[in-house]
Amino acid sequence: MTFEKPGDDELRQKLTPLQYKVTQHEGTEAPFRNEYWDNHAPGIYVDVVSGEPLFSSLDKYDSGTGWPSFTRPLEDDNVRLRVDRKLFAERTEVRSAQGDSHLGHVFDDGPAPTGQRFCMNSASLRFIPVDELEAEGYGQYLKLFGR
């Protein structure tokens, strides 16, 4: 599969206002009132803009923050990290590689084995349940779930 960022006009039609604000203007959604913070279903999370595979439910955990949190990316090459100095402290922003979507931030206070907490915005993600991976073109990830 190829993953590309659509033009701005298409993004404005495709995305909700919140998805657009989060992915295109580094917005943040409310904690505990977002789609995936409490999702426990098996599957993968992809960039809502480009479809790039980003995270697996196997690496998701409850960080207590109210946002979906992961210990590591599904595919390291699909995420980019950059310094974010917009608030009071320096943070590390996480963006998708092809879609250039703002996803969230990564912190060094996560559990083993990585010690990292990839704290993502649900609005930047689309969840694909295991049973739909093949039909959606992500069949190569079925093996992660023993299928």
C-alpha positions in Angstrom: 0.0 0.0 0.0 1.1 3.6 -0.6 0.3 6.2 2.0 0.0 9.8 0.9 -1.4 13.0 2.4 -4.4 14.3 0.5 -4.6 18.0 -0.4 -6.1 20.5 2.0 -9.5 20.7 0.3 -9.9 16.9 0.4 -8.8 16.8 4.1 -11.4 19.5 5.0 -14.1 17.3 3.4 -12.8 13.9 4.7 -12.0 14.9 8.3 -14.2 16.1 11.1 -13.4 19.6 12.4 -11.7 18.1 15.4 -9.6 15.6 13.3 -8.6 18.5 11.1 -7.6 20.7 14.0 -5.6 18.0 15.7 -3.8 16.5 12.7 -3.2 19.8 10.7 -2.8 22.4 13.5 -1.3 20.4 16.4 -4.6 20.5 18.4 -5.4 18.3 21.4 -8.6 16.6 22.2 -10.2 16.4 25.6 -9.0 13.5 27.8 -11.4 10.8 28.7 -13.9 12.1 26.1 -12.3 10.7 23.0 -13.0 7.7 20.9 -10.1 5.3 21.8 -8.9 6.1 25.3 -10.8 3.1 26.6 -10.8 0.9 23.6 -9.6 -2.7 24.5 -10.5 -4.4 21.2 -7.6 -6.2 19.3 -6.5 -4.4 16.1 -4.3 -1.7 14.8 -4.4 2.1 14.7 -3.6 3.9 11.5 -3.2 7.6 10.6 -6.7 9.0 9.9 -5.1 11.2 7.1 -2.9 8.8 5.2 -3.8 5.3 6.5 -0.2 4.6 7.6 -0.1 1.8 10.2 1.0 3.4 13.5 0.2 1.4 16.6 -1.1 -2.0 17.7 -3.6 -2.8 20.5 -0.9 -5.3 21.7 1.2 -2.3 22.8 -1.7 -0.2 24.1 -2.1 0.3 27.9 -4.0 2.5 30.3 -1.7 5.3 31.3 -4.4 7.0 33.4 -4.2 10.2 31.2 -7.4 9.8 29.3 -5.7 9.4 25.9 -4.8 6.2 24.0 -1.2 5.4 25.1 1.2 2.9 23.5 4.7 1.6 24.5 6.0 1.7 20.9 5.0 2.3 17.3 3.9 -0.6 15.1 6.3 0.5 12.4 9.1 2.8 13.5 9.5 4.1 9.9 5.9 5.4 10.0 6.5 7.9 12.8 8.7 11.0 13.0 9.7 12.7 16.2 10.5 16.4 16.6 11.1 18.8 19.4 8.0 20.8 20.5 8.6 23.9 22.5 5.0 25.3 22.3 4.2 24.9 26.0 6.1 25.5 29.2 8.5 22.6 28.7 10.3 20.9 25.8 8.4 17.9 24.6 8.8 15.4 21.8 6.0 15.6 19.2 5.0 12.5 17.3 3.9 12.9 13.6 3.1 10.4 10.9 5.9 10.0 8.3 3.8 10.2 5.1 0.7 12.1 6.2 2.7 14.5 8.4 -0.2 14.4 10.8 0.2 15.6 14.4 -0.5 12.5 16.5 0.5 13.4 20.0 3.7 13.3 22.1 6.1 10.7 23.5 7.3 10.7 27.1 9.9 8.7 29.0 7.5 7.7 31.8 6.0 4.5 30.2 6.1 0.9 31.3 8.6 -1.8 30.3 9.8 -2.9 27.9 10.4 0.5 26.3 9.9 2.9 29.2 8.1 5.2 26.7 4.5 6.5 26.6 3.3 7.4 23.1 0.3 9.5 24.2 -1.9 10.0 21.1 -5.0 11.8 20.1 -7.9 9.5 19.1 -8.8 12.2 16.5 -5.6 11.5 14.6 -6.2 7.7 14.5 -8.5 5.3 12.9 -8.9 1.9 14.5 -9.1 -1.3 12.4 -10.3 -4.4 14.3 -8.5 -7.6 13.7 -11.4 -9.1 11.8 -11.3 -6.3 9.3 -7.5 -6.1 8.7 -7.5 -8.3 5.6 -10.4 -6.5 4.0 -8.8 -3.1 4.7 -5.5 -4.1 3.1 -3.6 -4.6 6.4 -3.5 -8.4 6.3 0.2 -8.6 7.0 -0.6 -7.6 10.6 -2.8 -10.6 11.3 0.2 -12.7 12.4 0.6 -10.4 15.3 -2.7 -11.6 16.6 -2.0 -15.3 16.0 -4.0 -15.5 12.7 
